[in-house]
Amino acid sequence: MDIAEKIRILAVKSKISVQQIAEKSGQSSANLYNKLGRNDFKLSELERIAHAVGATLEVNFILPNGEKL
């Protein structure tokens, strides 16, 4: 599952529209929809999106043995 799909699921589970997420994260809805289409996000943007819906963002590298970094 890519990050764009996760953001769409986040919107549904948070009972908020993607447009509202855009507004609450300080960007235009057109900009967020473009990024969703390209699946191109900076870590700082993901942090703002998480904050906009009251979620926590966790990023991990997971090694083949299951170890998270």
PDB file of N, CA, C, O and CB in Angstrom:
ATOM      1  N   MET A   1       0.851  -1.170   0.000  1.00  0.00           N
ATOM      2  CA  MET A   1       0.000   0.000   0.000  1.00  0.00           C
ATOM      3  C   MET A   1       0.900   1.237   0.000  1.00  0.00           C
ATOM      4  O   MET A   1       1.799   1.359   0.832  1.00  0.00           O
ATOM      5  CB  MET A   1      -0.970  -0.004   1.227  1.00  0.00           C
ATOM      6  N   ASP A   2       0.650   2.151  -0.938  1.00  0.00           N
ATOM      7  CA  ASP A   2       1.481   3.348  -0.999  1.00  0.00           C
ATOM      8  C   ASP A   2       0.935   4.435  -0.064  1.00  0.00           C
ATOM      9  O   ASP A   2      -0.152   4.295   0.497  1.00  0.00           O
ATOM     10  CB  ASP A   2       1.556   3.873  -2.446  1.00  0.00           C
ATOM     11  N   ILE A   3       1.694   5.503   0.094  1.00  0.00           N
ATOM     12  CA  ILE A   3       1.351   6.543   1.064  1.00  0.00           C
ATOM     13  C   ILE A   3       0.079   7.281   0.664  1.00  0.00           C
ATOM     14  O   ILE A   3      -0.694   7.681   1.534  1.00  0.00           O
ATOM     15  CB  ILE A   3       2.503   7.534   1.206  1.00  0.00           C
ATOM     16  N   ALA A   4      -0.157   7.469  -0.638  1.00  0.00           N
ATOM     17  CA  ALA A   4      -1.376   8.145  -1.079  1.00  0.00           C
ATOM     18  C   ALA A   4      -2.612   7.359  -0.656  1.00  0.00           C
ATOM     19  O   ALA A   4      -3.596   7.940  -0.200  1.00  0.00           O
ATOM     20  CB  ALA A   4      -1.365   8.336  -2.605  1.00  0.00           C
ATOM     21  N   GLU A   5      -2.560   6.056  -0.804  1.00  0.00           N
ATOM     22  CA  GLU A   5      -3.680   5.207  -0.391  1.00  0.00           C
ATOM     23  C   GLU A   5      -3.865   5.274   1.124  1.00  0.00           C
ATOM     24  O   GLU A   5      -4.995   5.291   1.612  1.00  0.00           O
ATOM     25  CB  GLU A   5      -3.450   3.745  -0.840  1.00  0.00           C
ATOM     26  N   LYS A   6      -2.773   5.313   1.858  1.00  0.00           N
ATOM     27  CA  LYS A   6      -2.858   5.414   3.316  1.00  0.00           C
ATOM     28  C   LYS A   6      -3.494   6.727   3.743  1.00  0.00           C
ATOM     29  O   LYS A   6      -4.250   6.760   4.714  1.00  0.00           O
ATOM     30  CB  LYS A   6      -1.472   5.281   3.941  1.00  0.00           C
ATOM     31  N   ILE A   7      -3.199   7.809   3.030  1.00  0.00           N
ATOM     32  CA  ILE A   7      -3.787   9.112   3.356  1.00  0.00           C
ATOM     33  C   ILE A   7      -5.286   9.088   3.085  1.00  0.00           C
ATOM     34  O   ILE A   7      -6.066   9.634   3.865  1.00  0.00           O
ATOM     35  CB  ILE A   7      -3.110  10.242   2.541  1.00  0.00           C
ATOM     36  N   ARG A   8      -5.688   8.469   2.000  1.00  0.00           N
ATOM     37  CA  ARG A   8      -7.127   8.359   1.710  1.00  0.00           C
ATOM     38  C   ARG A   8      -7.842   7.534   2.792  1.00  0.00           C
ATOM     39  O   ARG A   8      -8.944   7.885   3.216  1.00  0.00           O
ATOM     40  CB  ARG A   8      -7.349   7.714   0.314  1.00  0.00           C
ATOM     41  N   ILE A   9      -7.220   6.455   3.229  1.00  0.00           N
ATOM     42  CA  ILE A   9      -7.795   5.634   4.307  1.00  0.00           C
ATOM     43  C   ILE A   9      -7.822   6.434   5.606  1.00  0.00           C
ATOM     44  O   ILE A   9      -8.790   6.359   6.363  1.00  0.00           O
ATOM     45  CB  ILE A   9      -6.982   4.316   4.499  1.00  0.00           C
ATOM     46  N   LEU A  10      -6.768   7.194   5.863  1.00  0.00           N
ATOM     47  CA  LEU A  10      -6.712   8.052   7.039  1.00  0.00           C
ATOM     48  C   LEU A  10      -7.893   9.021   7.051  1.00  0.00           C
ATOM     49  O   LEU A  10      -8.504   9.247   8.096  1.00  0.00           O
ATOM     50  CB  LEU A  10      -5.384   8.826   7.077  1.00  0.00           C
ATOM     51  N   ALA A  11      -8.208   9.581   5.910  1.00  0.00           N
ATOM     52  CA  ALA A  11      -9.335  10.513   5.806  1.00  0.00           C
ATOM     53  C   ALA A  11     -10.642   9.812   6.170  1.00  0.00           C
ATOM     54  O   ALA A  11     -11.436  10.341   6.947  1.00  0.00           O
ATOM     55  CB  ALA A  11      -9.423  11.105   4.380  1.00  0.00           C
ATOM     56  N   VAL A  12     -10.866   8.634   5.615  1.00  0.00           N
ATOM     57  CA  VAL A  12     -12.102   7.895   5.889  1.00  0.00           C
ATOM     58  C   VAL A  12     -12.200   7.536   7.363  1.00  0.00           C
ATOM     59  O   VAL A  12     -13.236   7.756   7.991  1.00  0.00           O
ATOM     60  CB  VAL A  12     -12.174   6.621   5.032  1.00  0.00           C
ATOM     61  N   LYS A  13     -11.131   6.988   7.915  1.00  0.00           N
ATOM     62  CA  LYS A  13     -11.152   6.557   9.319  1.00  0.00           C
ATOM     63  C   LYS A  13     -11.257   7.747  10.277  1.00  0.00           C
ATOM     64  O   LYS A  13     -11.763   7.611  11.391  1.00  0.00           O
ATOM     65  CB  LYS A  13      -9.892   5.742   9.639  1.00  0.00           C
ATOM     66  N   SER A  14     -10.777   8.912   9.838  1.00  0.00           N
ATOM     67  CA  SER A  14     -10.846  10.117  10.669  1.00  0.00           C
ATOM     68  C   SER A  14     -12.149  10.883  10.445  1.00  0.00           C
ATOM     69  O   SER A  14     -12.404  11.897  11.094  1.00  0.00           O
ATOM     70  CB  SER A  14      -9.651  11.028  10.378  1.00  0.00           C
ATOM     71  N   LYS A  15     -12.979  10.379   9.506  1.00  0.00           N
ATOM     72  CA  LYS A  15     -14.272  11.011   9.182  1.00  0.00           C
ATOM     73  C   LYS A  15     -14.084  12.467   8.774  1.00  0.00           C
ATOM     74  O   LYS A  15     -14.777  13.367   9.250  1.00  0.00           O
ATOM     75  CB  LYS A  15     -15.232  10.926  10.385  1.00  0.00           C
ATOM     76  N   ILE A  16     -13.119  12.665   7.875  1.00  0.00           N
ATOM     77  CA  ILE A  16     -12.781  13.993   7.379  1.00  0.00           C
ATOM     78  C   ILE A  16     -12.463  13.852   5.888  1.00  0.00           C
ATOM     79  O   ILE A  16     -11.964  12.813   5.455  1.00  0.00           O
ATOM     80  CB  ILE A  16     -11.567  14.621   8.177  1.00  0.00           C
ATOM     81  N   SER A  17     -12.744  14.864   5.126  1.00  0.00           N
ATOM     82  CA  SER A  17     -12.465  14.789   3.689  1.00  0.00           C
ATOM     83  C   SER A  17     -10.997  15.111   3.418  1.00  0.00           C
ATOM     84  O   SER A  17     -10.316  15.718   4.244  1.00  0.00           O
ATOM     85  CB  SER A  17     -13.381  15.757   2.903  1.00  0.00           C
ATOM     86  N   VAL A  18     -10.534  14.698   2.266  1.00  0.00           N
ATOM     87  CA  VAL A  18      -9.167  15.024   1.853  1.00  0.00           C
ATOM     88  C   VAL A  18      -9.022  16.539   1.759  1.00  0.00           C
ATOM     89  O   VAL A  18      -7.977  17.089   2.103  1.00  0.00           O
ATOM     90  CB  VAL A  18      -8.816  14.349   0.489  1.00  0.00           C
ATOM     91  N   GLN A  19     -10.065  17.206   1.295  1.00  0.00           N
ATOM     92  CA  GLN A  19     -10.036  18.671   1.213  1.00  0.00           C
ATOM     93  C   GLN A  19      -9.851  19.288   2.599  1.00  0.00           C
ATOM     94  O   GLN A  19      -9.096  20.248   2.751  1.00  0.00           O
ATOM     95  CB  GLN A  19     -11.332  19.203   0.564  1.00  0.00           C
ATOM     96  N   GLN A  20     -10.528  18.752   3.604  1.00  0.00           N
ATOM     97  CA  GLN A  20     -10.378  19.260   4.967  1.00  0.00           C
ATOM     98  C   GLN A  20      -8.978  18.983   5.510  1.00  0.00           C
ATOM     99  O   GLN A  20      -8.409  19.806   6.227  1.00  0.00           O
ATOM    100  CB  GLN A  20     -11.431  18.633   5.887  1.00  0.00           C
ATOM    101  N   ILE A  21      -8.433  17.832   5.166  1.00  0.00           N
ATOM    102  CA  ILE A  21      -7.058  17.538   5.574  1.00  0.00           C
ATOM    103  C   ILE A  21      -6.115  18.565   4.961  1.00  0.00           C
ATOM    104  O   ILE A  21      -5.209  19.059   5.632  1.00  0.00           O
ATOM    105  CB  ILE A  21      -6.647  16.101   5.152  1.00  0.00           C
ATOM    106  N   ALA A  22      -6.326  18.888   3.690  1.00  0.00           N
ATOM    107  CA  ALA A  22      -5.488  19.889   3.023  1.00  0.00           C
ATOM    108  C   ALA A  22      -5.556  21.214   3.763  1.00  0.00           C
ATOM    109  O   ALA A  22      -4.526  21.815   4.066  1.00  0.00           O
ATOM    110  CB  ALA A  22      -5.922  20.076   1.558  1.00  0.00           C
ATOM    111  N   GLU A  23      -6.764  21.667   4.054  1.00  0.00           N
ATOM    112  CA  GLU A  23      -6.937  22.950   4.744  1.00  0.00           C
ATOM    113  C   GLU A  23      -6.271  22.938   6.112  1.00  0.00           C
ATOM    114  O   GLU A  23      -5.570  23.884   6.472  1.00  0.00           O
ATOM    115  CB  GLU A  23      -8.424  23.280   4.893  1.00  0.00           C
ATOM    116  N   LYS A  24      -6.484  21.875   6.871  1.00  0.00           N
ATOM    117  CA  LYS A  24      -5.930  21.789   8.225  1.00  0.00           C
ATOM    118  C   LYS A  24      -4.413  21.611   8.229  1.00  0.00           C
ATOM    119  O   LYS A  24      -3.755  21.910   9.225  1.00  0.00           O
ATOM    120  CB  LYS A  24      -6.576  20.639   8.974  1.00  0.00           C
ATOM    121  N   SER A  25      -3.856  21.126   7.117  1.00  0.00           N
ATOM    122  CA  SER A  25      -2.405  20.940   7.050  1.00  0.00           C
ATOM    123  C   SER A  25      -1.716  22.099   6.329  1.00  0.00           C
ATOM    124  O   SER A  25      -0.519  22.042   6.047  1.00  0.00           O
ATOM    125  CB  SER A  25      -2.076  19.626   6.347  1.00  0.00           C
ATOM    126  N   GLY A  26      -2.485  23.153   6.034  1.00  0.00           N
ATOM    127  CA  GLY A  26      -1.886  24.376   5.492  1.00  0.00           C
ATOM    128  C   GLY A  26      -1.559  24.343   4.010  1.00  0.00           C
ATOM    129  O   GLY A  26      -0.603  24.981   3.569  1.00  0.00           O
ATOM    130  N   GLN A  27      -2.338  23.609   3.244  1.00  0.00           N
ATOM    131  CA  GLN A  27      -2.100  23.584   1.801  1.00  0.00           C
ATOM    132  C   GLN A  27      -3.425  23.616   1.064  1.00  0.00           C
ATOM    133  O   GLN A  27      -4.477  23.350   1.644  1.00  0.00           O
ATOM    134  CB  GLN A  27      -1.286  22.335   1.396  1.00  0.00           C
ATOM    135  N   SER A  28      -3.366  23.940  -0.208  1.00  0.00           N
ATOM    136  CA  SER A  28      -4.592  23.954  -0.996  1.00  0.00           C
ATOM    137  C   SER A  28      -5.011  22.524  -1.296  1.00  0.00           C
ATOM    138  O   SER A  28      -4.182  21.615  -1.331  1.00  0.00           O
ATOM    139  CB  SER A  28      -4.403  24.756  -2.307  1.00  0.00           C
ATOM    140  N   SER A  29      -6.295  22.337  -1.509  1.00  0.00           N
ATOM    141  CA  SER A  29      -6.761  20.992  -1.839  1.00  0.00           C
ATOM    142  C   SER A  29      -6.196  20.540  -3.183  1.00  0.00           C
ATOM    143  O   SER A  29      -5.908  19.357  -3.368  1.00  0.00           O
ATOM    144  CB  SER A  29      -8.297  20.945  -1.866  1.00  0.00           C
ATOM    145  N   ALA A  30      -6.037  21.478  -4.124  1.00  0.00           N
ATOM    146  CA  ALA A  30      -5.454  21.127  -5.425  1.00  0.00           C
ATOM    147  C   ALA A  30      -4.035  20.605  -5.259  1.00  0.00           C
ATOM    148  O   ALA A  30      -3.640  19.646  -5.921  1.00  0.00           O
ATOM    149  CB  ALA A  30      -5.461  22.342  -6.369  1.00  0.00           C
ATOM    150  N   ASN A  31      -3.272  21.231  -4.379  1.00  0.00           N
ATOM    151  CA  ASN A  31      -1.898  20.791  -4.135  1.00  0.00           C
ATOM    152  C   ASN A  31      -1.880  19.385  -3.542  1.00  0.00           C
ATOM    153  O   ASN A  31      -1.097  18.538  -3.974  1.00  0.00           O
ATOM    154  CB  ASN A  31      -1.174  21.774  -3.197  1.00  0.00           C
ATOM    155  N   LEU A  32      -2.741  19.133  -2.550  1.00  0.00           N
ATOM    156  CA  LEU A  32      -2.771  17.808  -1.927  1.00  0.00           C
ATOM    157  C   LEU A  32      -3.226  16.748  -2.927  1.00  0.00           C
ATOM    158  O   LEU A  32      -2.652  15.661  -2.981  1.00  0.00           O
ATOM    159  CB  LEU A  32      -3.697  17.811  -0.700  1.00  0.00           C
ATOM    160  N   TYR A  33      -4.250  17.057  -3.714  1.00  0.00           N
ATOM    161  CA  TYR A  33      -4.709  16.083  -4.719  1.00  0.00           C
ATOM    162  C   TYR A  33      -3.616  15.792  -5.744  1.00  0.00           C
ATOM    163  O   TYR A  33      -3.477  14.653  -6.189  1.00  0.00           O
ATOM    164  CB  TYR A  33      -5.971  16.602  -5.434  1.00  0.00           C
ATOM    165  N   ASN A  34      -2.838  16.810  -6.125  1.00  0.00           N
ATOM    166  CA  ASN A  34      -1.714  16.582  -7.053  1.00  0.00           C
ATOM    167  C   ASN A  34      -0.671  15.670  -6.428  1.00  0.00           C
ATOM    168  O   ASN A  34      -0.158  14.765  -7.087  1.00  0.00           O
ATOM    169  CB  ASN A  34      -1.063  17.921  -7.459  1.00  0.00           C
ATOM    170  N   LYS A  35      -0.358  15.901  -5.164  1.00  0.00           N
ATOM    171  CA  LYS A  35       0.616  15.059  -4.480  1.00  0.00           C
ATOM    172  C   LYS A  35       0.104  13.629  -4.332  1.00  0.00           C
ATOM    173  O   LYS A  35       0.874  12.677  -4.457  1.00  0.00           O
ATOM    174  CB  LYS A  35       0.949  15.642  -3.108  1.00  0.00           C
ATOM    175  N   LEU A  36      -1.199  13.476  -4.065  1.00  0.00           N
ATOM    176  CA  LEU A  36      -1.786  12.141  -3.988  1.00  0.00           C
ATOM    177  C   LEU A  36      -1.664  11.430  -5.331  1.00  0.00           C
ATOM    178  O   LEU A  36      -1.374  10.235  -5.386  1.00  0.00           O
ATOM    179  CB  LEU A  36      -3.262  12.221  -3.555  1.00  0.00           C
ATOM    180  N   GLY A  37      -1.886  12.168  -6.406  1.00  0.00           N
ATOM    181  CA  GLY A  37      -1.777  11.580  -7.738  1.00  0.00           C
ATOM    182  C   GLY A  37      -0.364  11.141  -8.078  1.00  0.00           C
ATOM    183  O   GLY A  37      -0.164  10.128  -8.747  1.00  0.00           O
ATOM    184  N   ARG A  38       0.612  11.905  -7.617  1.00  0.00           N
ATOM    185  CA  ARG A  38       2.021  11.580  -7.887  1.00  0.00           C
ATOM    186  C   ARG A  38       2.604  10.677  -6.808  1.00  0.00           C
ATOM    187  O   ARG A  38       3.671  10.092  -6.992  1.00  0.00           O
ATOM    188  CB  ARG A  38       2.852  12.862  -7.991  1.00  0.00           C
ATOM    189  N   ASN A  39       1.898  10.563  -5.679  1.00  0.00           N
ATOM    190  CA  ASN A  39       2.396   9.814  -4.527  1.00  0.00           C
ATOM    191  C   ASN A  39       3.774  10.346  -4.118  1.00  0.00           C
ATOM    192  O   ASN A  39       4.734   9.591  -3.960  1.00  0.00           O
ATOM    193  CB  ASN A  39       2.469   8.295  -4.849  1.00  0.00           C
ATOM    194  N   ASP A  40       3.834  11.664  -3.953  1.00  0.00           N
ATOM    195  CA  ASP A  40       5.093  12.350  -3.712  1.00  0.00           C
ATOM    196  C   ASP A  40       4.947  13.283  -2.510  1.00  0.00           C
ATOM    197  O   ASP A  40       4.363  14.361  -2.622  1.00  0.00           O
ATOM    198  CB  ASP A  40       5.537  13.137  -4.967  1.00  0.00           C
ATOM    199  N   PHE A  41       5.481  12.866  -1.363  1.00  0.00           N
ATOM    200  CA  PHE A  41       5.344  13.637  -0.138  1.00  0.00           C
ATOM    201  C   PHE A  41       6.683  13.746   0.572  1.00  0.00           C
ATOM    202  O   PHE A  41       7.478  12.807   0.581  1.00  0.00           O
ATOM    203  CB  PHE A  41       4.302  13.005   0.783  1.00  0.00           C
ATOM    204  N   LYS A  42       6.917  14.915   1.171  1.00  0.00           N
ATOM    205  CA  LYS A  42       8.052  15.093   2.058  1.00  0.00           C
ATOM    206  C   LYS A  42       7.635  14.635   3.454  1.00  0.00           C
ATOM    207  O   LYS A  42       6.450  14.635   3.790  1.00  0.00           O
ATOM    208  CB  LYS A  42       8.541  16.581   2.067  1.00  0.00           C
ATOM    209  N   LEU A  43       8.597  14.255   4.243  1.00  0.00           N
ATOM    210  CA  LEU A  43       8.319  13.833   5.611  1.00  0.00           C
ATOM    211  C   LEU A  43       7.606  14.939   6.389  1.00  0.00           C
ATOM    212  O   LEU A  43       6.683  14.657   7.153  1.00  0.00           O
ATOM    213  CB  LEU A  43       9.619  13.439   6.323  1.00  0.00           C
ATOM    214  N   SER A  44       8.017  16.176   6.204  1.00  0.00           N
ATOM    215  CA  SER A  44       7.380  17.296   6.919  1.00  0.00           C
ATOM    216  C   SER A  44       5.913  17.437   6.530  1.00  0.00           C
ATOM    217  O   SER A  44       5.091  17.808   7.367  1.00  0.00           O
ATOM    218  CB  SER A  44       8.125  18.610   6.630  1.00  0.00           C
ATOM    219  N   GLU A  45       5.569  17.151   5.280  1.00  0.00           N
ATOM    220  CA  GLU A  45       4.174  17.209   4.839  1.00  0.00           C
ATOM    221  C   GLU A  45       3.353  16.111   5.497  1.00  0.00           C
ATOM    222  O   GLU A  45       2.212  16.335   5.901  1.00  0.00           O
ATOM    223  CB  GLU A  45       4.086  17.088   3.312  1.00  0.00           C
ATOM    224  N   LEU A  46       3.938  14.922   5.604  1.00  0.00           N
ATOM    225  CA  LEU A  46       3.246  13.813   6.253  1.00  0.00           C
ATOM    226  C   LEU A  46       3.009  14.106   7.732  1.00  0.00           C
ATOM    227  O   LEU A  46       1.975  13.736   8.288  1.00  0.00           O
ATOM    228  CB  LEU A  46       4.047  12.517   6.094  1.00  0.00           C
ATOM    229  N   GLU A  47       3.969  14.770   8.361  1.00  0.00           N
ATOM    230  CA  GLU A  47       3.815  15.154   9.767  1.00  0.00           C
ATOM    231  C   GLU A  47       2.658  16.139   9.934  1.00  0.00           C
ATOM    232  O   GLU A  47       1.878  16.028  10.880  1.00  0.00           O
ATOM    233  CB  GLU A  47       5.122  15.772  10.306  1.00  0.00           C
ATOM    234  N   ARG A  48       2.547  17.104   9.014  1.00  0.00           N
ATOM    235  CA  ARG A  48       1.447  18.081   9.079  1.00  0.00           C
ATOM    236  C   ARG A  48       0.096  17.405   8.841  1.00  0.00           C
ATOM    237  O   ARG A  48      -0.898  17.754   9.478  1.00  0.00           O
ATOM    238  CB  ARG A  48       1.662  19.206   8.041  1.00  0.00           C
ATOM    239  N   ILE A  49       0.063  16.434   7.922  1.00  0.00           N
ATOM    240  CA  ILE A  49      -1.178  15.701   7.655  1.00  0.00           C
ATOM    241  C   ILE A  49      -1.585  14.914   8.894  1.00  0.00           C
ATOM    242  O   ILE A  49      -2.755  14.925   9.278  1.00  0.00           O
ATOM    243  CB  ILE A  49      -1.012  14.751   6.438  1.00  0.00           C
ATOM    244  N   ALA A  50      -0.647  14.244   9.512  1.00  0.00           N
ATOM    245  CA  ALA A  50      -0.940  13.484  10.730  1.00  0.00           C
ATOM    246  C   ALA A  50      -1.476  14.410  11.815  1.00  0.00           C
ATOM    247  O   ALA A  50      -2.475  14.105  12.467  1.00  0.00           O
ATOM    248  CB  ALA A  50       0.322  12.746  11.230  1.00  0.00           C
ATOM    249  N   HIS A  51      -0.816  15.524  12.000  1.00  0.00           N
ATOM    250  CA  HIS A  51      -1.242  16.492  13.015  1.00  0.00           C
ATOM    251  C   HIS A  51      -2.650  17.007  12.721  1.00  0.00           C
ATOM    252  O   HIS A  51      -3.436  17.229  13.643  1.00  0.00           O
ATOM    253  CB  HIS A  51      -0.251  17.668  13.084  1.00  0.00           C
ATOM    254  N   ALA A  52      -2.968  17.197  11.446  1.00  0.00           N
ATOM    255  CA  ALA A  52      -4.272  17.736  11.040  1.00  0.00           C
ATOM    256  C   ALA A  52      -5.428  16.850  11.475  1.00  0.00           C
ATOM    257  O   ALA A  52      -6.533  17.341  11.705  1.00  0.00           O
ATOM    258  CB  ALA A  52      -4.316  17.918   9.538  1.00  0.00           C
ATOM    259  N   VAL A  53      -5.184  15.550  11.591  1.00  0.00           N
ATOM    260  CA  VAL A  53      -6.261  14.627  11.984  1.00  0.00           C
ATOM    261  C   VAL A  53      -6.051  14.060  13.391  1.00  0.00           C
ATOM    262  O   VAL A  53      -6.799  13.186  13.830  1.00  0.00           O
ATOM    263  CB  VAL A  53      -6.359  13.479  10.978  1.00  0.00           C
ATOM    264  N   GLY A  54      -5.036  14.560  14.089  1.00  0.00           N
ATOM    265  CA  GLY A  54      -4.777  14.098  15.444  1.00  0.00           C
ATOM    266  C   GLY A  54      -4.119  12.731  15.505  1.00  0.00           C
ATOM    267  O   GLY A  54      -4.241  12.020  16.503  1.00  0.00           O
ATOM    268  N   ALA A  55      -3.426  12.366  14.443  1.00  0.00           N
ATOM    269  CA  ALA A  55      -2.756  11.065  14.386  1.00  0.00           C
ATOM    270  C   ALA A  55      -1.265  11.229  14.677  1.00  0.00           C
ATOM    271  O   ALA A  55      -0.743  12.343  14.710  1.00  0.00           O
ATOM    272  CB  ALA A  55      -2.965  10.401  13.003  1.00  0.00           C
ATOM    273  N   THR A  56      -0.613  10.130  14.881  1.00  0.00           N
ATOM    274  CA  THR A  56       0.827  10.094  15.066  1.00  0.00           C
ATOM    275  C   THR A  56       1.450   9.457  13.839  1.00  0.00           C
ATOM    276  O   THR A  56       0.950   8.448  13.341  1.00  0.00           O
ATOM    277  CB  THR A  56       1.214   9.321  16.356  1.00  0.00           C
ATOM    278  N   LEU A  57       2.528  10.029  13.350  1.00  0.00           N
ATOM    279  CA  LEU A  57       3.234   9.478  12.194  1.00  0.00           C
ATOM    280  C   LEU A  57       4.420   8.674  12.687  1.00  0.00           C
ATOM    281  O   LEU A  57       5.191   9.145  13.523  1.00  0.00           O
ATOM    282  CB  LEU A  57       3.694  10.602  11.221  1.00  0.00           C
ATOM    283  N   GLU A  58       4.567   7.465  12.174  1.00  0.00           N
ATOM    284  CA  GLU A  58       5.699   6.609  12.517  1.00  0.00           C
ATOM    285  C   GLU A  58       6.346   6.143  11.214  1.00  0.00           C
ATOM    286  O   GLU A  58       5.672   5.603  10.337  1.00  0.00           O
ATOM    287  CB  GLU A  58       5.249   5.386  13.401  1.00  0.00           C
ATOM    288  N   VAL A  59       7.643   6.353  11.096  1.00  0.00           N
ATOM    289  CA  VAL A  59       8.383   5.930   9.910  1.00  0.00           C
ATOM    290  C   VAL A  59       9.463   4.955  10.364  1.00  0.00           C
ATOM    291  O   VAL A  59      10.217   5.245  11.293  1.00  0.00           O
ATOM    292  CB  VAL A  59       9.005   7.160   9.146  1.00  0.00           C
ATOM    293  N   ASN A  60       9.535   3.810   9.714  1.00  0.00           N
ATOM    294  CA  ASN A  60      10.508   2.792  10.090  1.00  0.00           C
ATOM    295  C   ASN A  60      11.205   2.217   8.871  1.00  0.00           C
ATOM    296  O   ASN A  60      10.619   2.109   7.794  1.00  0.00           O
ATOM    297  CB  ASN A  60       9.837   1.681  10.875  1.00  0.00           C
ATOM    298  N   PHE A  61      12.446   1.855   9.057  1.00  0.00           N
ATOM    299  CA  PHE A  61      13.124   0.957   8.131  1.00  0.00           C
ATOM    300  C   PHE A  61      13.020  -0.410   8.782  1.00  0.00           C
ATOM    301  O   PHE A  61      13.353  -0.568   9.956  1.00  0.00           O
ATOM    302  CB  PHE A  61      14.645   1.388   7.847  1.00  0.00           C
ATOM    303  N   ILE A  62      12.566  -1.386   8.037  1.00  0.00           N
ATOM    304  CA  ILE A  62      12.427  -2.728   8.595  1.00  0.00           C
ATOM    305  C   ILE A  62      13.375  -3.655   7.847  1.00  0.00           C
ATOM    306  O   ILE A  62      13.249  -3.848   6.638  1.00  0.00           O
ATOM    307  CB  ILE A  62      10.950  -3.236   8.499  1.00  0.00           C
ATOM    308  N   LEU A  63      14.317  -4.221   8.575  1.00  0.00           N
ATOM    309  CA  LEU A  63      15.309  -5.107   8.001  1.00  0.00           C
ATOM    310  C   LEU A  63      14.669  -6.461   7.664  1.00  0.00           C
ATOM    311  O   LEU A  63      13.616  -6.796   8.205  1.00  0.00           O
ATOM    312  CB  LEU A  63      16.498  -5.286   8.970  1.00  0.00           C
ATOM    313  N   PRO A  64      15.296  -7.237   6.778  1.00  0.00           N
ATOM    314  CA  PRO A  64      14.746  -8.546   6.410  1.00  0.00           C
ATOM    315  C   PRO A  64      14.430  -9.458   7.603  1.00  0.00           C
ATOM    316  O   PRO A  64      13.534 -10.298   7.525  1.00  0.00           O
ATOM    317  CB  PRO A  64      15.709  -9.247   5.503  1.00  0.00           C
ATOM    318  N   ASN A  65      15.167  -9.288   8.700  1.00  0.00           N
ATOM    319  CA  ASN A  65      14.921 -10.111   9.877  1.00  0.00           C
ATOM    320  C   ASN A  65      13.797  -9.580  10.762  1.00  0.00           C
ATOM    321  O   ASN A  65      13.521 -10.139  11.823  1.00  0.00           O
ATOM    322  CB  ASN A  65      16.177 -10.222  10.683  1.00  0.00           C
ATOM    323  N   GLY A  66      13.150  -8.497  10.325  1.00  0.00           N
ATOM    324  CA  GLY A  66      12.031  -7.918  11.062  1.00  0.00           C
ATOM    325  C   GLY A  66      12.407  -6.788  12.001  1.00  0.00           C
ATOM    326  O   GLY A  66      11.536  -6.127  12.566  1.00  0.00           O
ATOM    327  N   GLU A  67      13.702  -6.565  12.168  1.00  0.00           N
ATOM    328  CA  GLU A  67      14.155  -5.489  13.052  1.00  0.00           C
ATOM    329  C   GLU A  67      13.782  -4.127  12.472  1.00  0.00           C
ATOM    330  O   GLU A  67      14.001  -3.858  11.290  1.00  0.00           O
ATOM    331  CB  GLU A  67      15.680  -5.576  13.273  1.00  0.00           C
ATOM    332  N   LYS A  68      13.211  -3.269  13.329  1.00  0.00           N
ATOM    333  CA  LYS A  68      12.848  -1.925  12.900  1.00  0.00           C
ATOM    334  C   LYS A  68      13.939  -0.937  13.292  1.00  0.00           C
ATOM    335  O   LYS A  68      14.478  -0.991  14.397  1.00  0.00           O
ATOM    336  CB  LYS A  68      11.499  -1.507  13.509  1.00  0.00           C
ATOM    337  N   LEU A  69      14.247  -0.055  12.390  1.00  0.00           N
ATOM    338  CA  LEU A  69      15.218   1.020  12.656  1.00  0.00           C
ATOM    339  C   LEU A  69      14.512   2.356  12.570  1.00  0.00           C
ATOM    340  O   LEU A  69      15.139   3.398  12.759  1.00  0.00           O
ATOM    341  CB  LEU A  69      16.412   0.968  11.655  1.00  0.00           C
TER     342      LEU A  69
END
